[in-house]
């Protein structure tokens, strides 16, 4: 969306602050009347108004494309889910998930992207696809970022069902984990609980795996709690660690499995095939054989 785009955001209560979708950064100020609560946006091109009512629409005046998020799209009696994706970098898992949503493999839509780096590849991709981008958290360098409370409110406005962390390197605040219990997933590039926790990310993980002499590695998808990489494990995929692997070799092999596994798991999540055992362990019901679980 560019400076000629109009974003109408659905809500019943508080407004969405610091919504950054156009390629130019926006500053937002509140304008309130009887029937509408509006944001006056200012950038280098022209002032704009962002309003919200009971629907969320993204209308591009140049391409004449309209996307309505609150449509009652159902599949086998299951409503399409609204997804929020969090990224800090290139967002290759985000791209895979978005492509699967567009292609129909995932019964959901990515309705908003959250990032701590507005210039990262994932955020650029989202803006190119007309997906709203929210900056979080607020920092000295990024004064337009949201507070945890404002972020929860913003995600509520988008009627988000599930949050997917895809290379997001900031610790998730307790306000968010409490607002979305059993509704937030993360993907980690090792077989947790090994090589996880604070400081284990990216190439640091793969270097540690090779240095340890481990013969196997692979991605883990787990639910998010208030700590790094300690939530309940939902799915894993094993890949071999070869005798002559570099960290880059192993990373590429694991990443291929990440893209496949995350799409499969998010598809199961959106189709309501994630079941919780009595002991609190999540399992996935097979789509082809409903009596089988993994």
ZIPE-V902663 format. One line per field, one symbol per residue. phi: phi as a letter, one per 20 degrees, with the letter a starting at -180 (. if undefined). psi: psi as a letter, one per 40 degrees, with the letter a starting at -180 (. if undefined). burial: # if it has 16 or more other ideal C-beta (glycine too) atoms within 10 Angstrom, else .. A space follows every 10 residues. Layout:
BEGIN
phi->???
psi->???
burial->???
END
This chain:
BEGIN
phi->.dfeecdddf accffeeled dffefdddce cccfdcdcde dcbfeafccd dccecdccde feeldccdee feecclndff eeddddcccf mffgffffff fffnfdeace eaddbecfef ffffffffem egcdebefbf ecfefeegff fgfffffelf ecdcecneee ffffgffffc flccdcdceb egeflcofne blffffffff ffngecbqec dbfedecfmd fgfdbbcecf defdfeffff gffffgfgff ffffffffff eldeddffen eecdefffcg edcc
psi->iaeeihhhhi iebiihifhg didhiiihih hhadeihihh ihaediiihh iibeihihhh edefhhhhdf ighihfehih ihhhhhiebd fddddddddd ddeedhgihh eihhiehdei ddddddddee hihhhhihid dgdeiiiddd dddddddefh dihhhgfhei hhiddddddg hfehiihifi gieifiaheh ibdddddddd ddeheiaiih hiihaeihfe ihhdiihhii hidehidddd dddddddddd dddddddddd efehihidee hiihhhddge eii.
burial->#.#.#.#### #...###### ##...#.#.. ......###. #......#.# ##...##### ........#. .........# #########. ########.# #...###### ########.# #######..# ########.. .#.###.#.# ########.# ########.. .##..##.## ..######## ##..##...# #...###### ......#### #####..##. #.#####.#. #...#.#..# #.###.###. ########## #.##...... .#.##..... ....
END
